[in-house]
Amino acid sequence: MAESSGEFGPLGPSPTLRRRRGNELATGIPLDPVKRFAVFSPEDLESVVEFWLREKVEHDYERVVRWAGPGDKGRDVAGYVDTSNDSVWDSYQCKRLASKLSPGILWPELGKLVYWTFRSSFEVPRRYVFVSPKGVSAKSRELLEDPEAIRKGLKKYWEKACSELCEFAEVESYLADFEFPELDIVDGGQIVGDLKGTAIYSIFFGGGLSKPRPSVTPPPPAIGSHELGYVNALVEAYDDHCEEPVPSPDAAFGHTDYGPHLEQSRAGFYCAESLREFSKDVLVAPDSFEDLQQQLHDGIQPKLAETFPSGYDRVLAVSSHATTIEVSDHPLRSELEPADRIGICHQLANDGRIKWRKP
């Protein structure tokens, strides 16, 4: 081979890159959810499994417990069929591995199952499920389908894989008659697929809200009892503004200016109420919508505190200002319409948190 002269030739034309959108410049190339799941930390893996059981298998269990940590005795996440009785349960053992689940990983975990049930620390589970995001080797799958092969394997590898638990002689008789639970494997593809479309999916895998917001139902003709707070506050604001008395919602509806405004306000209130219900379906945190209300509440305070000729003038000014408030750090921001913002103002009035008419 000829020696290099130490000089480099031209690099040639630059490679062509696909045009990136703004969010991709911030986050990088999107990662397939199953591949993302495979690199989760052990703690995040256990958290996903716990939510998976609560979201998709909750009809099977009355209680889900995440045992992971010191003293878990080989239990990561457990699903209990009866809240008052721990004897009927399924065990989910989470394994974050660089490759597929191999027999060398099975022995210490199954050894814990044998040892701790031998010690009566807990009942033998109904099912024992290995959760391995990268799947399972063919040899491991064969073993999980053959309890007698597992029994022989534990005897053969106990000293190497399970000696920290006890000497094999201590459990030999128990293992000989041990009835293994149903053994199974769940991979990353199944869990990601099961969680798709649930509120928890985007928390772990991104992709935005789990489903589109449905159309908003217009308010019914009659004012509901749950609307009286903000409707009465608006009537007071109209009365404060008008030279003639506006004693009731019916009087407001009959007014040239206040009638259309009251109709629009009701439409905004129902729009915001629909957003509240939508948030329950697509967001996990129970106070997510209340956090959005608080952001709007804080944003309108300076405008609310200004001096206005009447309560109605304050309603108009604050409602207009609410449509301009920056909401940059909330998962519902992409769904937030001007009518929602105005409707949230009326929700706040409905709850007595803001007043239009000053004493």
N, C-alpha and C positions, 0 to 999 in steps of 0.2 A: 504494500500500500504506500502510495506516495505521501511524503511528509507534507503537512499543511504549511502554507506560506505565512500563516498568521493573519491573512487578510480575508475578509468576508465579502461575498458578492451581494448583490441587491436582494432584498427580501421578497420582491415580487409584490403584486397587488394585495391589498388588505382583504381578509376574508369578509364575506357579506354577512351581516347580522340582521335577523328579523327586527323590524321596528318595534320598539318597546313602548307600552303605555306607561303613563305616569306612575301608577301604583306598582308596576313591575320594577321600575327604577328604584323604588323604595324597598321592595321586598325580595327582589331577585326572581329567578325563573320559578314559576309555580311547581311545587313538588306534589307528585301523585300522593293522595291521602294514605294509601296502603304503605308506600315507602316512607312517608312521614311517620306513620304509626310505628314502623319498625325501628326508628331511632329515638323514640320517646325514652325518657328516663324511667327507671323502675317505678318510681313514685307516680309518674304520670300514667304509666301503663296500668297500674292498679286503679288509679282514679277513673280511667276510661272504662275499665271492666266493671267497676262499681256502678257508674252511670248507665252502662249498657244493660246491666241486670235490672236497674230501676226503670229504664225507658222501655226495654223490649221484652223483658221476662218477668215484669212485676206481677203479672197474674199468677205466676208460679209460686211466688214467695210473699209472705207477709212481712218479712224483715230481711234487709240486706246489711251485712256488717263487713267492714274492711278491717281485717285483723293485722294487716302487714306491719311489721316492726319487731323489735326485740320481744321475745316471748310469744311469737305467733304460733309456735309449734307446728310449723309447716302449713299454716292456713294463711292465705292472702286475702281473698274475698269469699264470703260465705252467704248463701241464700237459705233462709230458714222458712219452712213451710208453715210453722205455727209459732206465733209470738210467745206463747206460754210454754213451749216445749222445744228444746234444742235437739231432740233425738232424730228428727227427720230433716236432713239438710243436704245441700250440695256444696262441694268445695271447688273453688276456682284458683288454680295455682298459676301465677303469672311469671313467665320467663322471658326476659329481654336478652336475646342471644345474638351473636354475630352471624349465626347460620341456623339451619333448621334444627329442631329439637332432636337430640341424639340419645341413644341409650345411656350414655354416661351421665346425662342430666337426670334421667328417670330414677336411677337407683337411690340417690340420697333423698329425693322427695318421697318416693314410695316407702323408703325405709322409715321416714318420719311418720307416715301414715300408720304403718304397722306398730312402731314403737309407742306412739302417744295414745293409740287406741288400746294397746296392751296395758298401758298405765292408767287407762280409764279417764284420760283427760277430756275426751269427747267421744261421742258415738261414731261408729263407722258411717261415713256419709253415704247417701243414696247414690250420688254420682261424684266422680272425681275427674275434673276437667283441667287439662293443661291448656293455658292460653299462651300461644307462641306466635307472635306477629309474622315471623318468617316461615311458619309451617313446621312440618315434622318429617323426619327422614322415613324412608320405607321400612327400615329395620325397626324403628321405634313404633311405627303404626302396627306392624306385625305383633310386637310385644304387647301393646295395649289391647289387642284383640285376643290375647292368649294368657289368661291368668296363671296357668300352670308354668308357662315359660317365665313369667315374672317371679313366681315363687322360687323356681330354680335359680334364676338370676340373682335374686336377693341373697340366697344362701351362698352363691358363689362369690358375689362382690361385697358382701356385708363388711368384711374386715377393711376393705379398701375404701368403701363409700359411706359406711354408716357406723364405723367404730366409735365415733365421738358420742353416739347415743348410748350404746351399751355393747357388751360382748354378745356375739351371736347366740351363744348358749342360753342367754337369758330369754330370748324370744323364739328360740327354735321350735319349741312345742306349739306356741301360739301361732307362729307362721304356718306350720304344717296344716292347721285347720282353719286358717284365716280365709274368710269369704270376701274376696275383693269386691269393691263397689263397681258399678258400671264405669269404665274408663273411657275417656274421650279426649279429643283435641279440637281446639277452636283456633283458627288462624286469623291474621289481620284482615283478610278480605271479607270474611264473614262478619266481623264486628263492624268494620267500616260500612259495609252494605246495610247491616241492620240499623245503624245509627243515622244513615242518610235520610233526610227529611224530618229529623227530630230537632228540637231546640238545642240540644247539646252538641250537635254535629259541628257547627261553625266555631264553637269554643275551642275545639281541639284541632279541627282540620281546615278551618277557614271557609271561604266560599260565600260569605254573606248570609242573609237570613234564609231560613230553610224553606220558605214558600212565599209566594206573592201575597200582597195585601188584598183582601176581597173588596168589592165595591161597597161604598158606604150607603146604608139604607137611610132615606130621608126621614125626618122626624114625622111622627103621626100628627094628625090635625089637633088633637087634644093635648094640652100640656100635662105631662105626667107629674106625679107627686115628687119624684126625684129631681125635678127641674125647678121647683118652686124657689129655691135659694137664689139662683142667679137671675131668674125671671123677675122676682120681686125686687132684686137689686137694680135691674134695668128699669123697671117701672118707676122706682124712686128717682133714678137719674133723669128719666124723661120728665117727671113731674117737677124736678128741680130746674129744668131747662125751659119748660113751656109756661107761657103766661096763663093758660087755662089749666085747671087741675087734670091730672092723669091718674085716676085713683086705682086702676086695675089693669090687668093684662088685656081684657076685652077693649078697654078704652084705648090702650096703646095700639092694638091691632087695627082699630078704626082710624088712626091718625095717618095723615099723608106721609110723614117722614118716619115716625116711630114704628108704624106697622111693618114696612119692609125691613127696617133694621132689626126688629124683634125676630122676624122670620129668618133673616140671615144669621142672627146670633144663635138661634135654635139649631140651624143647620150646622154651624161651627161646633156647637156643643156636642151634637150627635156624631160629628166627624171625629172629634177628639175622643169620645167614648168608644168609637169603633177602633181607634188606634190603641186605646187601653186594652181592649179585648184581644186585639191582634198580638199585642206584646206578650200576653199570657201564653200564646201558642208558640211563639218563636224565640222567646228569651227565657233564660234559666233563672236569673236572679229575680226574686219576687218583688223587689222594689225598683225595678228598672224604669217603669213608667213614672213612678213617684220622683225618681231622680230627674227625669226629663221635665216634669212639672216644676221641680225646684229650680232648675236652670232658667226656665222662663220666668218664674216668680222673681228670682234674683235680678234678671235682666230688665224687668219692667219697673223695678222699684224707683229708680231716679225719675222716670217719666211720671209715675203714679204720684210722686211727692210734689210735683210742680203745681202751681196755682192755676186754676181754670175757672172760667165764668160759671160753669155748672157741672154737675155730675156727668151729664151726657157728653159734654165736651171732653171730659176726662176719659170716658169710655172710648170715644173716637180716637183720641191721641194715643192712648195706651195700646189699643188694638192695632193701630197702624205701626207703632213702634215694635210690637211683638213680632211682626212679620219680618223685621230686619235683624233680629238678634241672632248672632252666630252660635250655632250649636254644632261644635266640631268634634266632640268626643262622646258621642252616644250612638249605640247600635241602631237606633231608629231614625237617625238623621236623614237617611236617604228616602224615608217614607214621609217625612214631615212636610206637609203642605201648608200654605198660608191659612187655610180654614182650620187646620189642626191647631196652629199657634193661637189664633183668635179663640177657638173653642177651649183651649187650655186656660185662657184668661177667665172664661166663664166658669170653668170647673173650679178655679181658685175662688171665684166669687161665690159659687155654689157651696163651697166648703167654709165660707166665711173668712178666708185668708186675705182677701182684698176688699176694699170698699170703694164704690164709685162716688157716692155722695158724702161729702165731708160735713161733720156736725156744724 
